[in-house]
């Protein structure tokens, strides 16, 4: 099949630092190429992929130091380029949430849209009623609950290249937090859990401008504790050592996380995850196998004491069985074939 992948332009493909959607698109594109498909990615010039690259911007938006730039203009220009070349592809796979819907209304039958964000926002139900002809994919069954009547054709859990992270058999000596310093990711809860368990905590995270007040007022004072080390934002090459060296990843989210890519990055290293029971967590973590699912900070602290019960080899096995990029690509190939034949594939996982 001739497949176009259209990710957002905020990060490089794959991202140089933090970034989930573009990392998934990179892994999917490479795996599709490995499976024999002709793939083109519409993205910025930094892209590193086995697929063809159609450059639509000189830099990813986040890497562009120009203070006066229009995110909307960049994405509209990209969509215009995709539109002019649309007849070259069998499938147009969008990862741009809503932006493409009015532009490709007459080509909806060859479009597949993976929604990567939260869907419990006011107004989304109306949008998906207006453009109900677009086939949609969720990244977890939990993600789609606010919009159960939308035109869902499947749920495809994220995957990563099997060789991107290696198994670290030796149990680490610290807990890890990796992500954003934002209230919904709850780094303050991660600190409290680590201090209560009396275990060192290493935190690798970005601080967005929108979260700076929260970071300065809530998190920064807590970083003074000698058991807490803030290493800042790390790149892709540093993640394996950071996660592989940890005894567990703390994932104390306070929002309905649609997937949580960091969880499968950790288990790919053999590092179990201690996660709050929210969002997609029960679909990703197998309680007692790849980690522990807990209800609060006290339970998370108790879970730290049970980590020795888990086999890191078995944790890695959970990744290999469910979260490889090749599995993700095969799932999407099934959906591409389904929309091309105007069929509707039943859910692989019941809600």
C-alpha positions in Angstrom: 0.0 0.0 0.0 1.0 3.6 -0.6 0.5 5.3 2.8 0.9 8.9 3.9 1.6 9.6 7.5 0.7 13.1 8.6 1.9 13.9 12.2 1.8 17.3 13.9 4.8 19.6 13.3 5.5 20.4 17.0 8.4 17.9 17.3 10.8 16.2 14.9 10.0 12.7 13.7 11.2 11.1 16.0 11.5 13.9 18.7 14.9 15.1 19.8 13.7 15.4 23.3 10.2 14.9 24.9 7.4 14.0 22.5 4.9 11.1 22.2 2.9 11.4 19.0 5.8 12.0 16.7 7.8 9.1 18.3 4.9 6.8 17.6 4.6 8.0 14.0 8.3 7.3 13.5 8.1 3.8 14.9 4.9 3.1 12.8 6.4 4.4 9.6 9.6 2.4 9.9 7.7 -0.8 10.7 5.4 -0.3 7.8 8.4 0.1 5.5 9.9 -3.1 7.0 6.6 -4.9 6.1 6.9 -3.8 2.5 4.7 -0.8 2.2 5.5 2.5 0.5 5.3 5.2 3.2 5.7 8.9 3.0 5.9 11.1 6.1 4.9 14.8 5.8 7.1 16.5 8.4 10.0 18.9 9.1 13.5 18.6 7.7 15.0 16.9 10.8 13.1 13.6 10.3 15.0 10.4 10.5 13.0 7.5 9.2 13.1 4.6 6.7 10.1 6.1 4.9 10.2 8.8 2.3 10.1 12.3 3.8 8.2 15.1 2.3 9.6 18.2 4.0 6.9 20.8 4.7 8.8 22.9 7.2 12.5 23.7 7.7 12.3 23.0 11.5 10.0 21.4 14.0 8.1 24.1 15.7 9.6 23.4 19.1 13.2 23.5 17.7 12.5 26.8 15.9 13.9 29.7 18.1 12.0 32.3 16.1 9.7 33.9 18.7 7.1 35.1 16.2 5.8 32.1 14.3 2.4 30.7 13.6 1.7 27.1 14.5 -1.6 27.3 12.6 0.0 28.6 9.4 2.6 25.7 9.5 -0.1 23.1 9.8 -2.3 24.6 7.2 0.6 24.7 4.7 1.3 21.1 5.4 -2.3 20.1 4.9 -2.3 22.0 1.6 0.7 20.0 0.4 -0.9 16.7 1.5 -4.1 17.7 -0.3 -2.2 18.4 -3.6 -0.6 15.0 -3.5 -3.5 13.0 -2.0 -4.2 11.0 -5.2 -0.7 9.4 -5.0 -1.8 7.5 -1.8 -4.1 4.7 -1.0 -4.5 5.8 2.6 -4.0 9.2 4.3 -3.2 8.5 8.0 -3.7 11.7 10.1 -2.4 12.3 13.6 -3.4 16.0 13.6 -6.5 15.6 15.8 -9.2 17.8 14.2 -7.4 20.2 11.9 -7.7 18.2 8.7 -11.4 17.3 8.9 -12.8 20.3 6.9 -10.0 20.2 4.3 -10.4 16.5 3.4 -14.1 16.2 3.8 -14.6 14.8 0.2 -11.7 12.3 0.7 -12.9 10.9 4.1 -13.2 7.4 2.7 -9.4 7.2 2.3 -8.5 8.9 5.5 -7.7 7.3 8.9 -7.5 9.5 11.9 -5.7 8.4 15.1 -6.7 10.6 18.0 -3.8 11.0 20.5 -5.3 13.4 23.0 -7.9 13.5 25.7 -11.5 13.5 24.4 -13.5 14.7 27.4 -13.4 18.3 26.2 -16.4 20.4 25.6 -17.3 20.7 21.9 -15.6 17.6 20.6 -18.8 15.6 20.3 -20.3 18.2 18.0 -17.2 18.2 15.8 -17.3 14.4 15.3 -21.0 14.6 14.5 -20.3 17.2 11.9 -17.6 15.0 10.2 -19.0 11.6 11.1 -17.8 10.1 7.9 -14.1 10.1 9.0 -13.0 6.7 10.4 -11.4 7.1 13.8 -8.8 5.1 15.8 -8.3 5.4 19.6 -5.1 4.6 21.3 -6.9 3.0 24.3 -10.4 1.9 24.9 -10.6 4.3 27.9 -9.7 7.2 25.7 -12.9 6.9 23.6 -15.4 6.7 26.5 -16.5 10.3 26.3 -17.3 9.8 22.6 -18.6 6.3 22.3 -20.9 7.1 19.4 -18.2 8.5 17.2 -17.1 6.6 14.1 -14.6 4.3 15.8 -13.1 1.5 13.6 -10.5 0.2 16.0 -8.2 0.7 19.0 -4.5 0.4 18.4 -2.2 0.4 21.4 1.1 2.2 20.8 4.3 0.2 20.1 8.0 0.8 20.0 10.9 -0.8 18.1 11.8 -4.1 19.9 15.5 -3.1 19.8 15.1 0.5 20.9 15.5 -0.4 24.6 17.4 -3.4 26.1 16.5 -5.5 29.1 18.5 -4.5 32.3 18.3 -7.5 34.6 19.9 -5.9 37.6 17.4 -4.2 39.8 18.0 -0.5 40.2 18.5 1.5 43.3 16.3 4.5 42.6 12.8 5.3 41.5 12.3 7.2 38.3 9.9 9.9 37.1 9.9 10.8 33.4 7.6 13.1 31.6 6.4 16.7 32.1 6.4 18.8 35.2 2.6 19.4 35.1 -0.2 18.9 37.6 -1.8 16.0 35.6 1.5 14.1 35.7 1.8 14.8 39.4 5.5 14.9 40.0 4.8 16.2 43.5 3.0 12.9 44.2 6.0 11.0 42.9 8.3 12.9 45.3 6.0 12.2 48.3 5.9 8.5 47.4 9.7 8.2 47.2 10.2 10.1 50.4 7.7 8.0 52.3 9.3 4.9 50.9 12.8 6.3 51.8 14.1 5.6 48.3 16.0 8.0 46.1 14.1 9.5 43.2 15.5 10.7 39.9 13.3 13.0 37.9 13.8 13.6 34.1 11.2 16.1 32.9 10.5 19.1 30.8 8.9 22.3 32.1 6.5 23.8 29.6 5.8 27.6 29.9 2.2 26.7 30.8 3.4 24.7 33.8 6.1 27.0 35.1 4.1 28.5 37.9 3.1 25.0 39.1 6.7 23.9 38.9 8.1 26.9 40.7 5.5 27.0 43.5 4.8 23.3 44.1 7.6 21.1 42.7 10.8 23.2 43.0 10.7 23.6 46.8 10.4 19.8 47.1 13.6 19.2 44.9 15.7 20.5 47.8 15.4 17.1 49.6 18.6 15.1 49.4 16.7 12.0 48.2 15.4 13.9 45.1 17.5 14.6 42.0 16.1 16.6 39.1 18.2 15.9 36.0 16.1 18.0 33.6 14.9 17.0 30.2 16.7 14.0 28.6 17.0 12.9 25.0 16.1 9.6 23.4 19.6 8.2 23.8 19.6 8.8 27.5 16.3 7.2 28.2 17.4 3.6 28.2 20.1 4.1 30.9 17.7 6.3 32.9 14.8 3.9 32.9 16.8 0.7 32.9 18.7 1.8 35.9 15.6 2.4 38.0 13.9 -0.1 40.3 10.5 1.2 39.1 8.9 4.0 37.2 6.4 6.1 39.1 3.4 7.1 37.1 1.0 8.9 39.6 -1.2 10.5 37.0 -4.3 12.6 38.0 -6.0 12.7 34.6 -7.4 10.2 32.1 -4.1 9.6 30.2 -5.1 8.3 26.7 -2.0 6.0 26.7 1.2 7.0 28.5 4.1 6.0 26.2 6.6 6.2 29.1 5.0 3.1 30.6 6.0 0.9 27.7 9.4 2.6 27.5 10.0 1.5 31.0 8.8 -2.1 30.7 10.9 -2.4 27.5 13.9 -2.0 29.8 12.5 -4.6 32.2 11.6 -1.8 34.7 8.2 -2.2 36.3 5.7 0.6 36.6 3.9 1.7 39.7 0.9 3.6 38.3 -2.3 5.2 39.6 -5.5 3.5 38.4 -6.5 6.2 35.9 -7.0 6.5 32.1 -5.4 3.8 30.1 -3.2 2.4 32.9 -5.2 -0.9 33.3 -4.9 -1.5 29.6 -1.1 -1.1 29.6 0.1 -2.4 32.9 -0.6 -6.0 34.0 -0.9 -5.8 37.7 1.6 -8.1 39.4 3.4 -8.8 36.1 4.7 -5.5 34.5 4.1 -3.4 37.6 1.5 -2.5 40.2 -1.7 -0.5 39.7 -2.6 1.4 42.9 -5.3 3.8 44.1 -3.3 6.3 46.1 0.1 7.4 47.4 0.0 5.1 50.4 -0.7 2.1 48.2 2.1 3.2 45.8 4.5 3.3 48.8 3.6 -0.3 49.7 4.1 -1.3 46.1 7.7 -0.2 46.3 8.3 -2.8 49.0 6.9 -5.5 46.7 9.1 -4.8 43.6 11.4 -7.7 44.4 8.5 -10.0 43.7 8.6 -9.1 40.0 10.9 -10.6 37.4 12.5 -8.0 35.2 12.7 -10.6 32.4 8.9 -11.1 32.7 8.4 -7.4 32.6 10.3 -7.2 29.3 8.3 -10.2 28.1 5.1 -8.2 28.6 6.5 -5.5 26.3 7.5 -8.0 23.6 4.1 -9.7 23.7 2.0 -6.5 23.4 3.9 -3.3 22.6 6.3 -3.8 19.7 6.1 -1.4 16.7 5.7 -4.4 14.4 2.5 -5.4 16.3 1.2 -1.8 16.0 2.0 -1.7 12.3 0.1 -5.0 11.6 -2.9 -3.7 13.5 -2.9 -0.5 11.4 -2.5 -2.5 8.2 -5.7 -4.4 9.0 -7.5 -1.0 9.5 -6.0 0.4 6.2 -7.4 -2.6 4.4 -10.7 -2.3 6.1 -11.3 1.4 5.1 -10.1 0.7 1.6 -12.8 -2.0 1.3 -15.3 0.2 3.2 -15.6 -2.4 5.9 -15.6 -1.8 9.6 -13.4 -3.9 11.7 -14.8 -4.9 15.2 -12.9 -3.9 18.3 -10.0 -6.1 19.1 -10.6 -5.2 22.8 -14.0 -4.9 24.3 -14.8 -1.8 26.4 
